[in-house]
């Protein structure tokens, strides 16, 4: 009874807001959204744990300063407005007034400063806040970020799961924030939903936070995130209606099957900021692949269109460079290396790699790190046989085994999948920067590629806020890489959000389902 | 008296075995390439070098092997299985959080397989060349040969998608409200498919073994005597023959207990069953060494205890066992 009165009060309060929203569609308030996440999160605090398993519940529990729409434009969130100074060294944030944490205490600039410090000290991506020298707090609603150099990645790094605003009065109690007990239970968040229960391997249950700082939101009463690792089981649960949303779905066969289901929407909108790109990486330091001619010949011998059509079943297009095609910095004009066996053979012939009696020029190995990558590694073998390269596919028992090999540079070629994470400064530079050749670190510059001009271009593009200038630098950067091919880019991972047709405003931002679901509602 | 000496002897062997298990597991896991720092980097989509170094230092992975081994054995001897790298929780509490779900699944499946398997075995032994008997043998073999995860997914497609009577996974539907009975009914609905899937392998084993041993017993002298006394067929089968033909089945069930636990790993993965198997899989993938070691230690313990109990039961149903020493 009490609950229904509460609902009624909320509904009446909402009604006034809704009247202003034209007659587009009548929003149904309340209800429960069931959703899947694919792995058990280590805990729920994205400030000290990266990755989408934590990010999907984490962005409901914690608000960030900005949010992004589907066109890479920053929108106000906890920051009502923001201003970047002329010299790019000072960023002033004005917080929404009256915002509170889930324990009712106000969210202040102190908390913003504390959150930035915590993320800077603990997050696996140092590049996000490395140029931040200090965060000043002239008053409770104003935070002033001082930078050592202009930092174009800053605004993206203040969105989604990259900068969760966490309460200083909880996480600043002297305990190590990475192992703070309130990362998994009694989480005190700042976002649209608060934690009801987190059971490992089972579910995360979230409930509407009535004191959320955005008037009238969130629409949903409850979100149940079920942890379902098996992709077939997720597909079945989506098809029979048990699940209403699942993000980051990428199995081509399951996607095509679900597209035929009339109750489901299968959409690839979003995910450009996550920016997952698949490529064939080369060891540019040792062995035959150290020769750029060999790398180019291999690229000509591999049929990207075959991969897209037969292996990806048309679920995704090509990526010609290591920057995600959805990024504003993507350069579509670079050499694509469309299939050309004659050219490949000629390059190898001219470079002095003669065929022996068996038609073999030389042998190479190709690695892959997890089962989804196996078909691509296997395809490389027959493809390169046509130009006289005898390929052996090396499989690894699991991810850590592969990571050990690749990060210690014990490979010739490998299939790989690397995320852009918003701005190229955060997720792209690490792959090509000659300062980032670090043994034992997976997804560093494991190709051991080094080019002074490429380093210079990254430094230039990473220290200006002028988007046109950055585009120019990155265009040249991608062109050089397309010629020197430390890796041959193939395609982005086909991340899709699958949702029941009843789900309205399903997330389509550049961060996919790792973004606040405060505007999602379920049609009755 | 003899039985106590036997138990003491067994317990001593068990302790030695457990220590050997610990050392062996620790060494093997140490040999596996990659570590928790790599998998944390994987979950995060990458990590900087300093971060990885810090993780390795935090978890003592930069220490020499023998030092790590010594520290671990020392801890276990003081009844501490350590802290999970991945979940940042004591391993013991993680394991005990998961044990009830797995035991519920495994014991139900085992009991179901035993009862149905024995009944099917008896049934086909009574008429070994009948059509139905061949049908039983065939289906049992099919169940045994089919990989568990495949059977599981087929059942899901049939009974969760095409005919929507069972949920697709998990243990409880958190949106179900109501009292104890509503919750219990919900649990039962969630249990049907995983239990059936897990029991398919053992059904085949038990029914075939029971069939063979039943046929052997039915040919022996005391059955002929019973027949001559004029006992009804049901009495002969269930009172005399069954009891005598059960002991190989029980032995097998005891030995299979470990196989049920390992089978649970696959079934739990398919049905998102939140048990020890899911935890084991997750910790292996994450290279969460303390948790894997803890689970292996616990499973070794379960198998040893299981075998001990099997021995006791065998003595109860068949007094001949152990009577000579």
Interface residues (C-beta under 8 A of the other chain):
Chain A: X32 X34 X39 X40 X42 X43 X49 X50 X51 X53 X124 X125 X126 X127 X178 X179 X197 X199 X200 X201 X202 X203 X205 X224 X226 X227 X228 X229 X230 X232 X233 X236 X237 X239 X240 X242 X397 X398 X399 X400 X401 X402 X403 X404 X405 X407 X418 X419 X421 X427 X430 X438 X440 X441 X442 X443 X444
Chain B: X32 X33 X34 X35 X38 X39 X40 X41 X42 X43 X44 X45 X46 X47 X48 X49 X50 X51 X52 X86 X87 X88 X94 X97 X98 X153 X156 X157 X160 X161 X164 X167 X168 X169 X170 X171 X172 X174 X175 X269 X270 X271 X272 X274 X278 X279 X282 X284 X285 X287
